[in-house]
Amino acid sequence: MAKPRRKLPWGRQLDTAARRLRGMLFAHTLASSARCMHSGYALARWYERHRGEAKGSQRDNKWYAFFNGRLARGDLLEELVDLFPVLQPILDSPLWLSLTEEHGRRIDWEAAILAEREGKRLRVFSQPKLAAFAACPEWYRLGLLLMLLRTTSAWYALHRLWVSKNISVYVQMTCLAPPLSHISSELYRRLGELTSKGCFGIPAIPFWPANEREFRRNLRFLKLLAGRAVQKGWVPEVKPGAYLLLWILFGFDVEYRLRLVDRLRRRRWEFQIGCPSLVRYRLQVVRKAYLKSRFVK
């Protein structure tokens, strides 16, 4: 009996830009999983070795197209996902629907949120629960937060207010590491396009980088702070430790935040300053809440 073909979520609801981003992230995640260079040539040669085919039997253009946003289809898609199950969450992510422009066809964002397993937890507004949900920015949760921002009903008004204040930091932190680091520039531009067209219901995302250069600079700076936090012993690991630390930094007032950033920026061999007791306490509370949020069914 023939195996049924894999059905992609949302079908034709996704627009061209969202499909392209999905295809690009799929290709980069495939290359990482196959442990080869992120290029069409390298991926084609890997597939030939995997199938025991002669070198050059695969058309390079087909594999180059995957990195430009074309998604593998049919038997090839089935084979790749079966080989690397980590690719399935890329296909299923609500991020792609959240990045889709409606083009006259209305999307029921409330229903889309509730259709997601984690989305049901966000229906009733709770600032502590929402903060725990977002405390360690995860790429697979970004789509749900963007969907919340695109709702229009009064029921989600408080959700939208909270997300609008925090989404800029969240996006930038999810772009610090794979998989979104591979398409961070494209994601920045896409979010800018959707915002300018009023898709998020706000004229501008608060604290959003003014241009792509500033966006890239912010990512480098956040990576520096995360690394220094581990070097100085403020946290034991980059993720979730340093991510949680960076997240709570933005919850402090500007003056105190700048003092903390100055401490972290000091080089390893300079005078060492330990993690302040207030920050340690906040880290313990946030870490506990975050870990609990990951295992809620």
Buried (B, 14 or more C-beta within 10 A) or exposed (E): EEEEEEEBBBEEBBBEBBBBBBBBBBBBBBBBBBEBEBBBEBBBBBBBEEEEEEEEEBEBEBBBBBBEBBBBEEEEBBBBBEEBEEBEEBBBBBBBBBBBBEEEEEBEBBEBBEEBEBBEBBEEBEEEBBBBBBBBBBBBBBBBBBBBBBBEEEEBEBBBEBBBEBBBBBBBBBBBBEBBBBBBBBBBEBBBEBBEEEBBEEEEBEEBBEEEEEBBEBBEEBBEBBBBBBEBEBBEEBBBBBBBBBBBBBEBEEEBBEEBBEBBEEEEEEEEEEBBEEBBEBBEBBBEBBBEBEEEE
